[in-house]
């Protein structure tokens, strides 16, 4: 009798368990399928984020091109740069895949070019700014009903009537031109011992001539305009002392040392001797930092051959805001560095025809140092960064 009671109780428990399982099974299945589809959506969004990040970083590189320099020089329209941004973004995003898609397409309206406040983590992209001040590219990538990529097709949710879901990702990349210094030991962009007044350099960006053309395919320079103005480093009609040769490394260094620095760039060890460090700092937490460097007003005609070896190459030149002159003994207050391509050197001719012409470039080499406390360099140098 007791055994029979135990069996009856056991059977009732099994029956109750079966009922519970039958009742909860749809819920269990629902949570399981939900977990799978949520995982698909998270994975798809991660794929889209990768595509947006890569496309934005590549797209903002168009803000460092010769065409963008021409926009800053007021010799070209921004439409060319915007077209470059769009083409780069589309081509890079297309190489990325997401769940069920081999390529990723960015809609034309999801590419924005404008300005952001790099000191703000939430600064929106402002598109109504003067084109020359543009410093950022925003890319939105979508998997939705309205996009060419289509929505994400769910795997198990259709059991409950949900077949598709929309996912998107956004990225903003910027050209950070808040230059705080330059590491002279970094490869590329070797500095030569020239300086010119910063105001004159800035003036020539929009008022200088356009007499030389650089062909990047052949890396050659020829006479004739190419849309990018040149800056003439030679004094020309300016007052003596506005331009000069700097003594970096050796006080009052002679012609052989200067010629070597023209051809090979000023060595880091020369900067160590001349300024105290191979890494120059022009702005720190306390404000602007300057260097007083001795030099000689004007250029030496005997350096022409050395300069001609640099034609077509990008070099760094310094800018100063103050000079104390006394014949050949001048002291320049150096406040920054600029970069340009050597286009022509004529120092062994009549005074009116002399010159050293450099075509400014936007420099993004590894030696550039940026800081949130530094002011904008006006787009002449900086680093490409993923802002958010």
SENUGU-934674 format. One record per residue (C-alpha): residue number from 1; residue in one letter; chain; y, x, z. Coordinates in steps of 0.5 Angstrom, whole numbers. Layout:
residues N
<i:NUM	aa:a	ch:A	Y:Y	X:X	Z:Z>
...
This chain:
residues 388
<i:1	aa:x	ch:A	Y:0	X:0	Z:0>
<i:2	aa:x	ch:A	Y:5	X:5	Z:2>
<i:3	aa:x	ch:A	Y:3	X:9	Z:-5>
<i:4	aa:x	ch:A	Y:5	X:3	Z:-9>
<i:5	aa:x	ch:A	Y:11	X:2	Z:-6>
<i:6	aa:x	ch:A	Y:13	X:9	Z:-7>
<i:7	aa:x	ch:A	Y:11	X:8	Z:-14>
<i:8	aa:x	ch:A	Y:15	X:2	Z:-15>
<i:9	aa:x	ch:A	Y:21	X:6	Z:-12>
<i:10	aa:x	ch:A	Y:20	X:12	Z:-17>
<i:11	aa:x	ch:A	Y:20	X:7	Z:-23>
<i:12	aa:x	ch:A	Y:26	X:3	Z:-21>
<i:13	aa:x	ch:A	Y:30	X:10	Z:-20>
<i:14	aa:x	ch:A	Y:28	X:12	Z:-27>
<i:15	aa:x	ch:A	Y:30	X:6	Z:-30>
<i:16	aa:x	ch:A	Y:37	X:6	Z:-26>
<i:17	aa:x	ch:A	Y:37	X:13	Z:-29>
<i:18	aa:x	ch:A	Y:36	X:11	Z:-36>
<i:19	aa:x	ch:A	Y:41	X:6	Z:-35>
<i:20	aa:x	ch:A	Y:46	X:11	Z:-33>
<i:21	aa:x	ch:A	Y:44	X:15	Z:-39>
<i:22	aa:x	ch:A	Y:45	X:10	Z:-44>
<i:23	aa:x	ch:A	Y:52	X:8	Z:-41>
<i:24	aa:x	ch:A	Y:55	X:15	Z:-41>
<i:25	aa:x	ch:A	Y:51	X:18	Z:-47>
<i:26	aa:x	ch:A	Y:57	X:16	Z:-52>
<i:27	aa:x	ch:A	Y:62	X:18	Z:-47>
<i:28	aa:x	ch:A	Y:58	X:25	Z:-46>
<i:29	aa:x	ch:A	Y:58	X:25	Z:-54>
<i:30	aa:x	ch:A	Y:65	X:24	Z:-55>
<i:31	aa:x	ch:A	Y:67	X:29	Z:-50>
<i:32	aa:x	ch:A	Y:63	X:34	Z:-54>
<i:33	aa:x	ch:A	Y:65	X:32	Z:-61>
<i:34	aa:x	ch:A	Y:72	X:32	Z:-58>
<i:35	aa:x	ch:A	Y:71	X:39	Z:-55>
<i:36	aa:x	ch:A	Y:69	X:42	Z:-62>
<i:37	aa:x	ch:A	Y:75	X:38	Z:-66>
<i:38	aa:x	ch:A	Y:80	X:41	Z:-61>
<i:39	aa:x	ch:A	Y:77	X:48	Z:-62>
<i:40	aa:x	ch:A	Y:78	X:47	Z:-69>
<i:41	aa:x	ch:A	Y:85	X:45	Z:-69>
<i:42	aa:x	ch:A	Y:86	X:51	Z:-64>
<i:43	aa:x	ch:A	Y:83	X:56	Z:-69>
<i:44	aa:x	ch:A	Y:87	X:53	Z:-75>
<i:45	aa:x	ch:A	Y:93	X:53	Z:-71>
<i:46	aa:x	ch:A	Y:92	X:60	Z:-70>
<i:47	aa:x	ch:A	Y:91	X:62	Z:-77>
<i:48	aa:x	ch:A	Y:97	X:58	Z:-79>
<i:49	aa:x	ch:A	Y:101	X:62	Z:-74>
<i:50	aa:x	ch:A	Y:98	X:69	Z:-77>
<i:51	aa:x	ch:A	Y:100	X:66	Z:-84>
<i:52	aa:x	ch:A	Y:107	X:64	Z:-81>
<i:53	aa:x	ch:A	Y:108	X:71	Z:-77>
<i:54	aa:x	ch:A	Y:106	X:75	Z:-83>
<i:55	aa:x	ch:A	Y:110	X:71	Z:-88>
<i:56	aa:x	ch:A	Y:117	X:71	Z:-84>
<i:57	aa:x	ch:A	Y:116	X:79	Z:-83>
<i:58	aa:x	ch:A	Y:115	X:80	Z:-90>
<i:59	aa:x	ch:A	Y:120	X:75	Z:-92>
<i:60	aa:x	ch:A	Y:126	X:78	Z:-88>
<i:61	aa:x	ch:A	Y:125	X:85	Z:-91>
<i:62	aa:x	ch:A	Y:129	X:82	Z:-97>
<i:63	aa:x	ch:A	Y:135	X:83	Z:-92>
<i:64	aa:x	ch:A	Y:134	X:90	Z:-93>
<i:65	aa:x	ch:A	Y:134	X:91	Z:-100>
<i:66	aa:x	ch:A	Y:139	X:94	Z:-105>
<i:67	aa:x	ch:A	Y:141	X:86	Z:-107>
<i:68	aa:x	ch:A	Y:143	X:85	Z:-100>
<i:69	aa:x	ch:A	Y:147	X:91	Z:-100>
<i:70	aa:x	ch:A	Y:151	X:88	Z:-106>
<i:71	aa:x	ch:A	Y:152	X:82	Z:-102>
<i:72	aa:x	ch:A	Y:155	X:85	Z:-96>
<i:73	aa:x	ch:A	Y:159	X:89	Z:-101>
<i:74	aa:x	ch:A	Y:161	X:83	Z:-105>
<i:75	aa:x	ch:A	Y:159	X:85	Z:-112>
<i:76	aa:x	ch:A	Y:153	X:80	Z:-112>
<i:77	aa:x	ch:A	Y:151	X:73	Z:-110>
<i:78	aa:x	ch:A	Y:146	X:71	Z:-104>
<i:79	aa:x	ch:A	Y:142	X:67	Z:-109>
<i:80	aa:x	ch:A	Y:138	X:73	Z:-111>
<i:81	aa:x	ch:A	Y:136	X:75	Z:-104>
<i:82	aa:x	ch:A	Y:134	X:68	Z:-103>
<i:83	aa:x	ch:A	Y:130	X:68	Z:-109>
<i:84	aa:x	ch:A	Y:127	X:74	Z:-106>
<i:85	aa:x	ch:A	Y:125	X:71	Z:-99>
<i:86	aa:x	ch:A	Y:122	X:65	Z:-102>
<i:87	aa:x	ch:A	Y:117	X:69	Z:-107>
<i:88	aa:x	ch:A	Y:115	X:74	Z:-101>
<i:89	aa:x	ch:A	Y:114	X:69	Z:-96>
<i:90	aa:x	ch:A	Y:110	X:65	Z:-101>
<i:91	aa:x	ch:A	Y:106	X:71	Z:-104>
<i:92	aa:x	ch:A	Y:104	X:73	Z:-97>
<i:93	aa:x	ch:A	Y:102	X:66	Z:-94>
<i:94	aa:x	ch:A	Y:98	X:65	Z:-100>
<i:95	aa:x	ch:A	Y:93	X:71	Z:-98>
<i:96	aa:x	ch:A	Y:92	X:67	Z:-91>
<i:97	aa:x	ch:A	Y:86	X:62	Z:-90>
<i:98	aa:x	ch:A	Y:86	X:57	Z:-85>
<i:99	aa:x	ch:A	Y:80	X:52	Z:-83>
<i:100	aa:x	ch:A	Y:77	X:49	Z:-90>
<i:101	aa:x	ch:A	Y:83	X:53	Z:-94>
<i:102	aa:x	ch:A	Y:82	X:59	Z:-98>
<i:103	aa:x	ch:A	Y:90	X:60	Z:-98>
<i:104	aa:x	ch:A	Y:96	X:58	Z:-95>
<i:105	aa:x	ch:A	Y:102	X:54	Z:-98>
<i:106	aa:x	ch:A	Y:109	X:54	Z:-95>
<i:107	aa:x	ch:A	Y:113	X:48	Z:-98>
<i:108	aa:x	ch:A	Y:120	X:50	Z:-101>
<i:109	aa:x	ch:A	Y:124	X:47	Z:-95>
<i:110	aa:x	ch:A	Y:120	X:50	Z:-90>
<i:111	aa:x	ch:A	Y:123	X:57	Z:-91>
<i:112	aa:x	ch:A	Y:130	X:58	Z:-88>
<i:113	aa:x	ch:A	Y:135	X:64	Z:-88>
<i:114	aa:x	ch:A	Y:141	X:65	Z:-84>
<i:115	aa:x	ch:A	Y:143	X:68	Z:-77>
<i:116	aa:x	ch:A	Y:140	X:68	Z:-70>
<i:117	aa:x	ch:A	Y:143	X:70	Z:-64>
<i:118	aa:x	ch:A	Y:138	X:76	Z:-62>
<i:119	aa:x	ch:A	Y:140	X:76	Z:-55>
<i:120	aa:x	ch:A	Y:138	X:69	Z:-54>
<i:121	aa:x	ch:A	Y:130	X:67	Z:-54>
<i:122	aa:x	ch:A	Y:132	X:60	Z:-56>
<i:123	aa:x	ch:A	Y:137	X:61	Z:-61>
<i:124	aa:x	ch:A	Y:136	X:56	Z:-67>
<i:125	aa:x	ch:A	Y:137	X:59	Z:-74>
<i:126	aa:x	ch:A	Y:144	X:58	Z:-77>
<i:127	aa:x	ch:A	Y:144	X:57	Z:-84>
<i:128	aa:x	ch:A	Y:151	X:55	Z:-85>
<i:129	aa:x	ch:A	Y:154	X:62	Z:-84>
<i:130	aa:x	ch:A	Y:157	X:67	Z:-89>
<i:131	aa:x	ch:A	Y:151	X:70	Z:-93>
<i:132	aa:x	ch:A	Y:153	X:77	Z:-91>
<i:133	aa:x	ch:A	Y:151	X:76	Z:-84>
<i:134	aa:x	ch:A	Y:144	X:73	Z:-85>
<i:135	aa:x	ch:A	Y:139	X:77	Z:-81>
<i:136	aa:x	ch:A	Y:133	X:72	Z:-80>
<i:137	aa:x	ch:A	Y:128	X:68	Z:-84>
<i:138	aa:x	ch:A	Y:124	X:62	Z:-81>
<i:139	aa:x	ch:A	Y:117	X:60	Z:-84>
<i:140	aa:x	ch:A	Y:114	X:54	Z:-82>
<i:141	aa:x	ch:A	Y:107	X:53	Z:-84>
<i:142	aa:x	ch:A	Y:103	X:46	Z:-84>
<i:143	aa:x	ch:A	Y:97	X:43	Z:-85>
<i:144	aa:x	ch:A	Y:99	X:35	Z:-86>
<i:145	aa:x	ch:A	Y:98	X:29	Z:-90>
<i:146	aa:x	ch:A	Y:105	X:31	Z:-93>
<i:147	aa:x	ch:A	Y:104	X:38	Z:-95>
<i:148	aa:x	ch:A	Y:100	X:42	Z:-100>
<i:149	aa:x	ch:A	Y:95	X:45	Z:-95>
<i:150	aa:x	ch:A	Y:93	X:38	Z:-93>
<i:151	aa:x	ch:A	Y:91	X:36	Z:-86>
<i:152	aa:x	ch:A	Y:85	X:39	Z:-82>
<i:153	aa:x	ch:A	Y:79	X:35	Z:-83>
<i:154	aa:x	ch:A	Y:75	X:33	Z:-77>
<i:155	aa:x	ch:A	Y:68	X:34	Z:-76>
<i:156	aa:x	ch:A	Y:66	X:29	Z:-71>
<i:157	aa:x	ch:A	Y:72	X:25	Z:-69>
<i:158	aa:x	ch:A	Y:70	X:21	Z:-75>
<i:159	aa:x	ch:A	Y:65	X:17	Z:-71>
<i:160	aa:x	ch:A	Y:71	X:14	Z:-67>
<i:161	aa:x	ch:A	Y:75	X:13	Z:-73>
<i:162	aa:x	ch:A	Y:79	X:19	Z:-73>
<i:163	aa:x	ch:A	Y:78	X:23	Z:-80>
<i:164	aa:x	ch:A	Y:84	X:28	Z:-80>
<i:165	aa:x	ch:A	Y:89	X:31	Z:-76>
<i:166	aa:x	ch:A	Y:96	X:35	Z:-77>
<i:167	aa:x	ch:A	Y:97	X:42	Z:-75>
<i:168	aa:x	ch:A	Y:103	X:47	Z:-76>
<i:169	aa:x	ch:A	Y:106	X:53	Z:-74>
<i:170	aa:x	ch:A	Y:113	X:57	Z:-74>
<i:171	aa:x	ch:A	Y:115	X:64	Z:-74>
<i:172	aa:x	ch:A	Y:122	X:67	Z:-74>
<i:173	aa:x	ch:A	Y:123	X:75	Z:-76>
<i:174	aa:x	ch:A	Y:129	X:78	Z:-76>
<i:175	aa:x	ch:A	Y:133	X:84	Z:-78>
<i:176	aa:x	ch:A	Y:136	X:87	Z:-72>
<i:177	aa:x	ch:A	Y:142	X:92	Z:-73>
<i:178	aa:x	ch:A	Y:144	X:93	Z:-66>
<i:179	aa:x	ch:A	Y:143	X:101	Z:-67>
<i:180	aa:x	ch:A	Y:144	X:104	Z:-61>
<i:181	aa:x	ch:A	Y:141	X:111	Z:-63>
<i:182	aa:x	ch:A	Y:137	X:115	Z:-68>
<i:183	aa:x	ch:A	Y:131	X:120	Z:-67>
<i:184	aa:x	ch:A	Y:133	X:126	Z:-71>
<i:185	aa:x	ch:A	Y:125	X:128	Z:-71>
<i:186	aa:x	ch:A	Y:123	X:122	Z:-74>
<i:187	aa:x	ch:A	Y:120	X:123	Z:-81>
<i:188	aa:x	ch:A	Y:125	X:121	Z:-87>
<i:189	aa:x	ch:A	Y:133	X:120	Z:-87>
<i:190	aa:x	ch:A	Y:134	X:127	Z:-85>
<i:191	aa:x	ch:A	Y:141	X:128	Z:-83>
<i:192	aa:x	ch:A	Y:146	X:133	Z:-87>
<i:193	aa:x	ch:A	Y:152	X:136	Z:-83>
<i:194	aa:x	ch:A	Y:157	X:131	Z:-86>
<i:195	aa:x	ch:A	Y:162	X:126	Z:-83>
<i:196	aa:x	ch:A	Y:167	X:121	Z:-85>
<i:197	aa:x	ch:A	Y:172	X:117	Z:-81>
<i:198	aa:x	ch:A	Y:168	X:110	Z:-80>
<i:199	aa:x	ch:A	Y:174	X:106	Z:-82>
<i:200	aa:x	ch:A	Y:174	X:109	Z:-89>
<i:201	aa:x	ch:A	Y:167	X:109	Z:-90>
<i:202	aa:x	ch:A	Y:167	X:101	Z:-88>
<i:203	aa:x	ch:A	Y:173	X:100	Z:-93>
<i:204	aa:x	ch:A	Y:169	X:103	Z:-99>
<i:205	aa:x	ch:A	Y:163	X:99	Z:-98>
<i:206	aa:x	ch:A	Y:168	X:93	Z:-101>
<i:207	aa:x	ch:A	Y:173	X:97	Z:-105>
<i:208	aa:x	ch:A	Y:169	X:103	Z:-107>
<i:209	aa:x	ch:A	Y:167	X:105	Z:-114>
<i:210	aa:x	ch:A	Y:161	X:103	Z:-118>
<i:211	aa:x	ch:A	Y:160	X:109	Z:-123>
<i:212	aa:x	ch:A	Y:152	X:111	Z:-122>
<i:213	aa:x	ch:A	Y:146	X:107	Z:-123>
<i:214	aa:x	ch:A	Y:139	X:109	Z:-119>
<i:215	aa:x	ch:A	Y:133	X:107	Z:-122>
<i:216	aa:x	ch:A	Y:127	X:106	Z:-117>
<i:217	aa:x	ch:A	Y:122	X:106	Z:-122>
<i:218	aa:x	ch:A	Y:123	X:113	Z:-124>
<i:219	aa:x	ch:A	Y:127	X:115	Z:-118>
<i:220	aa:x	ch:A	Y:133	X:118	Z:-122>
<i:221	aa:x	ch:A	Y:140	X:117	Z:-122>
<i:222	aa:x	ch:A	Y:145	X:116	Z:-129>
<i:223	aa:x	ch:A	Y:152	X:115	Z:-130>
<i:224	aa:x	ch:A	Y:154	X:107	Z:-130>
<i:225	aa:x	ch:A	Y:154	X:101	Z:-125>
<i:226	aa:x	ch:A	Y:148	X:98	Z:-122>
<i:227	aa:x	ch:A	Y:152	X:93	Z:-118>
<i:228	aa:x	ch:A	Y:152	X:98	Z:-111>
<i:229	aa:x	ch:A	Y:158	X:101	Z:-110>
<i:230	aa:x	ch:A	Y:159	X:108	Z:-108>
<i:231	aa:x	ch:A	Y:162	X:112	Z:-102>
<i:232	aa:x	ch:A	Y:166	X:118	Z:-104>
<i:233	aa:x	ch:A	Y:165	X:123	Z:-98>
<i:234	aa:x	ch:A	Y:170	X:128	Z:-101>
<i:235	aa:x	ch:A	Y:177	X:128	Z:-98>
<i:236	aa:x	ch:A	Y:180	X:126	Z:-105>
<i:237	aa:x	ch:A	Y:187	X:123	Z:-103>
<i:238	aa:x	ch:A	Y:186	X:122	Z:-96>
<i:239	aa:x	ch:A	Y:189	X:126	Z:-91>
<i:240	aa:x	ch:A	Y:186	X:133	Z:-89>
<i:241	aa:x	ch:A	Y:181	X:132	Z:-83>
<i:242	aa:x	ch:A	Y:178	X:125	Z:-85>
<i:243	aa:x	ch:A	Y:172	X:128	Z:-88>
<i:244	aa:x	ch:A	Y:169	X:135	Z:-85>
<i:245	aa:x	ch:A	Y:163	X:139	Z:-85>
<i:246	aa:x	ch:A	Y:160	X:139	Z:-78>
<i:247	aa:x	ch:A	Y:157	X:145	Z:-74>
<i:248	aa:x	ch:A	Y:151	X:143	Z:-71>
<i:249	aa:x	ch:A	Y:147	X:148	Z:-68>
<i:250	aa:x	ch:A	Y:151	X:154	Z:-69>
<i:251	aa:x	ch:A	Y:158	X:154	Z:-68>
<i:252	aa:x	ch:A	Y:162	X:156	Z:-74>
<i:253	aa:x	ch:A	Y:156	X:157	Z:-78>
<i:254	aa:x	ch:A	Y:156	X:160	Z:-85>
<i:255	aa:x	ch:A	Y:155	X:158	Z:-92>
<i:256	aa:x	ch:A	Y:147	X:160	Z:-92>
<i:257	aa:x	ch:A	Y:146	X:156	Z:-86>
<i:258	aa:x	ch:A	Y:150	X:150	Z:-88>
<i:259	aa:x	ch:A	Y:146	X:150	Z:-95>
<i:260	aa:x	ch:A	Y:140	X:150	Z:-92>
<i:261	aa:x	ch:A	Y:142	X:144	Z:-88>
<i:262	aa:x	ch:A	Y:144	X:141	Z:-94>
<i:263	aa:x	ch:A	Y:137	X:142	Z:-98>
<i:264	aa:x	ch:A	Y:133	X:140	Z:-92>
<i:265	aa:x	ch:A	Y:137	X:136	Z:-87>
<i:266	aa:x	ch:A	Y:139	X:138	Z:-80>
<i:267	aa:x	ch:A	Y:133	X:140	Z:-76>
<i:268	aa:x	ch:A	Y:132	X:137	Z:-69>
<i:269	aa:x	ch:A	Y:132	X:144	Z:-66>
<i:270	aa:x	ch:A	Y:139	X:144	Z:-69>
<i:271	aa:x	ch:A	Y:141	X:138	Z:-65>
<i:272	aa:x	ch:A	Y:138	X:140	Z:-59>
<i:273	aa:x	ch:A	Y:143	X:146	Z:-59>
<i:274	aa:x	ch:A	Y:149	X:142	Z:-62>
<i:275	aa:x	ch:A	Y:149	X:136	Z:-58>
<i:276	aa:x	ch:A	Y:143	X:137	Z:-52>
<i:277	aa:x	ch:A	Y:138	X:132	Z:-55>
<i:278	aa:x	ch:A	Y:134	X:131	Z:-62>
<i:279	aa:x	ch:A	Y:135	X:124	Z:-60>
<i:280	aa:x	ch:A	Y:142	X:121	Z:-61>
<i:281	aa:x	ch:A	Y:145	X:116	Z:-57>
<i:282	aa:x	ch:A	Y:151	X:112	Z:-59>
<i:283	aa:x	ch:A	Y:150	X:106	Z:-54>
<i:284	aa:x	ch:A	Y:147	X:105	Z:-48>
<i:285	aa:x	ch:A	Y:147	X:100	Z:-42>
<i:286	aa:x	ch:A	Y:154	X:103	Z:-40>
<i:287	aa:x	ch:A	Y:157	X:102	Z:-47>
<i:288	aa:x	ch:A	Y:159	X:107	Z:-53>
<i:289	aa:x	ch:A	Y:157	X:114	Z:-53>
<i:290	aa:x	ch:A	Y:160	X:119	Z:-57>
<i:291	aa:x	ch:A	Y:159	X:127	Z:-59>
<i:292	aa:x	ch:A	Y:165	X:132	Z:-60>
<i:293	aa:x	ch:A	Y:162	X:136	Z:-65>
<i:294	aa:x	ch:A	Y:166	X:142	Z:-68>
<i:295	aa:x	ch:A	Y:167	X:143	Z:-76>
<i:296	aa:x	ch:A	Y:171	X:144	Z:-82>
<i:297	aa:x	ch:A	Y:176	X:139	Z:-86>
<i:298	aa:x	ch:A	Y:173	X:138	Z:-93>
<i:299	aa:x	ch:A	Y:167	X:141	Z:-97>
<i:300	aa:x	ch:A	Y:166	X:148	Z:-99>
<i:301	aa:x	ch:A	Y:165	X:148	Z:-107>
<i:302	aa:x	ch:A	Y:159	X:153	Z:-106>
<i:303	aa:x	ch:A	Y:155	X:148	Z:-103>
<i:304	aa:x	ch:A	Y:155	X:144	Z:-110>
<i:305	aa:x	ch:A	Y:148	X:147	Z:-112>
<i:306	aa:x	ch:A	Y:145	X:145	Z:-105>
<i:307	aa:x	ch:A	Y:147	X:138	Z:-106>
<i:308	aa:x	ch:A	Y:145	X:137	Z:-113>
<i:309	aa:x	ch:A	Y:138	X:138	Z:-110>
<i:310	aa:x	ch:A	Y:138	X:132	Z:-106>
<i:311	aa:x	ch:A	Y:140	X:127	Z:-112>
<i:312	aa:x	ch:A	Y:136	X:121	Z:-111>
<i:313	aa:x	ch:A	Y:134	X:122	Z:-104>
<i:314	aa:x	ch:A	Y:137	X:118	Z:-98>
<i:315	aa:x	ch:A	Y:140	X:122	Z:-93>
<i:316	aa:x	ch:A	Y:144	X:121	Z:-86>
<i:317	aa:x	ch:A	Y:151	X:122	Z:-85>
<i:318	aa:x	ch:A	Y:155	X:121	Z:-79>
<i:319	aa:x	ch:A	Y:162	X:117	Z:-78>
<i:320	aa:x	ch:A	Y:167	X:119	Z:-73>
<i:321	aa:x	ch:A	Y:173	X:115	Z:-70>
<i:322	aa:x	ch:A	Y:178	X:121	Z:-68>
<i:323	aa:x	ch:A	Y:179	X:128	Z:-70>
<i:324	aa:x	ch:A	Y:183	X:134	Z:-67>
<i:325	aa:x	ch:A	Y:185	X:138	Z:-73>
<i:326	aa:x	ch:A	Y:187	X:145	Z:-73>
<i:327	aa:x	ch:A	Y:186	X:149	Z:-79>
<i:328	aa:x	ch:A	Y:179	X:150	Z:-80>
<i:329	aa:x	ch:A	Y:178	X:149	Z:-73>
<i:330	aa:x	ch:A	Y:177	X:141	Z:-72>
<i:331	aa:x	ch:A	Y:173	X:137	Z:-67>
<i:332	aa:x	ch:A	Y:170	X:131	Z:-69>
<i:333	aa:x	ch:A	Y:169	X:125	Z:-65>
<i:334	aa:x	ch:A	Y:162	X:122	Z:-68>
<i:335	aa:x	ch:A	Y:161	X:115	Z:-66>
<i:336	aa:x	ch:A	Y:155	X:113	Z:-71>
<i:337	aa:x	ch:A	Y:150	X:115	Z:-77>
<i:338	aa:x	ch:A	Y:150	X:112	Z:-84>
<i:339	aa:x	ch:A	Y:145	X:112	Z:-89>
<i:340	aa:x	ch:A	Y:146	X:113	Z:-97>
<i:341	aa:x	ch:A	Y:143	X:116	Z:-103>
<i:342	aa:x	ch:A	Y:146	X:122	Z:-106>
<i:343	aa:x	ch:A	Y:148	X:120	Z:-113>
<i:344	aa:x	ch:A	Y:153	X:126	Z:-115>
<i:345	aa:x	ch:A	Y:156	X:132	Z:-113>
<i:346	aa:x	ch:A	Y:162	X:135	Z:-116>
<i:347	aa:x	ch:A	Y:165	X:141	Z:-112>
<i:348	aa:x	ch:A	Y:167	X:146	Z:-117>
<i:349	aa:x	ch:A	Y:172	X:142	Z:-121>
<i:350	aa:x	ch:A	Y:179	X:140	Z:-121>
<i:351	aa:x	ch:A	Y:181	X:137	Z:-114>
<i:352	aa:x	ch:A	Y:182	X:130	Z:-117>
<i:353	aa:x	ch:A	Y:175	X:130	Z:-120>
<i:354	aa:x	ch:A	Y:171	X:133	Z:-114>
<i:355	aa:x	ch:A	Y:167	X:129	Z:-110>
<i:356	aa:x	ch:A	Y:160	X:127	Z:-106>
<i:357	aa:x	ch:A	Y:158	X:120	Z:-108>
<i:358	aa:x	ch:A	Y:153	X:117	Z:-104>
<i:359	aa:x	ch:A	Y:150	X:110	Z:-105>
<i:360	aa:x	ch:A	Y:149	X:106	Z:-98>
<i:361	aa:x	ch:A	Y:143	X:104	Z:-97>
<i:362	aa:x	ch:A	Y:140	X:99	Z:-91>
<i:363	aa:x	ch:A	Y:136	X:104	Z:-87>
<i:364	aa:x	ch:A	Y:130	X:102	Z:-83>
<i:365	aa:x	ch:A	Y:126	X:108	Z:-82>
<i:366	aa:x	ch:A	Y:122	X:110	Z:-75>
<i:367	aa:x	ch:A	Y:128	X:114	Z:-72>
<i:368	aa:x	ch:A	Y:133	X:108	Z:-72>
<i:369	aa:x	ch:A	Y:133	X:106	Z:-64>
<i:370	aa:x	ch:A	Y:136	X:99	Z:-63>
<i:371	aa:x	ch:A	Y:138	X:96	Z:-56>
<i:372	aa:x	ch:A	Y:140	X:89	Z:-54>
<i:373	aa:x	ch:A	Y:147	X:92	Z:-51>
<i:374	aa:x	ch:A	Y:149	X:95	Z:-58>
<i:375	aa:x	ch:A	Y:154	X:92	Z:-63>
<i:376	aa:x	ch:A	Y:152	X:90	Z:-70>
<i:377	aa:x	ch:A	Y:152	X:96	Z:-75>
<i:378	aa:x	ch:A	Y:154	X:91	Z:-80>
<i:379	aa:x	ch:A	Y:147	X:91	Z:-83>
<i:380	aa:x	ch:A	Y:147	X:98	Z:-85>
<i:381	aa:x	ch:A	Y:141	X:100	Z:-81>
<i:382	aa:x	ch:A	Y:136	X:97	Z:-76>
<i:383	aa:x	ch:A	Y:129	X:95	Z:-75>
<i:384	aa:x	ch:A	Y:125	X:89	Z:-77>
<i:385	aa:x	ch:A	Y:122	X:85	Z:-71>
<i:386	aa:x	ch:A	Y:118	X:78	Z:-70>
<i:387	aa:x	ch:A	Y:124	X:75	Z:-66>
<i:388	aa:x	ch:A	Y:119	X:69	Z:-64>
